[in-house]
Amino acid sequence: MTMEDLIQRVRGEFREMPGLRLTFAQACRLWQLDPATCGVVLQRLTRDGLLLRTRQGHYIAAPRARSLDAALDRRERAAS
């Protein structure tokens, strides 16, 4: 599985479960990723504005990310 595949997989999990809130260790276990790979994935999604990191260290879906996902999905459907 490529890095892009992993990023899309994690993004999809947060999209499908809007209330999902994970610590770094929980994310590593859930997706069975080593800490370095998990860190890259979470940092990328956070940098891209799709995830937020709470003060308690949990990763959650950014509220506006859901509306961006919906817009991207509509655009992809229209293009095909």
Secondary structure, DSSP 8 states (H G I E B T S, - for coil): --HHHHHHHHHHHHHH-TT-EE-HHHHHHHTT--HHHHHHHHHHHHHTTSEEE-TTS-EEE-HHHHHHHHHHHHHHHHH-
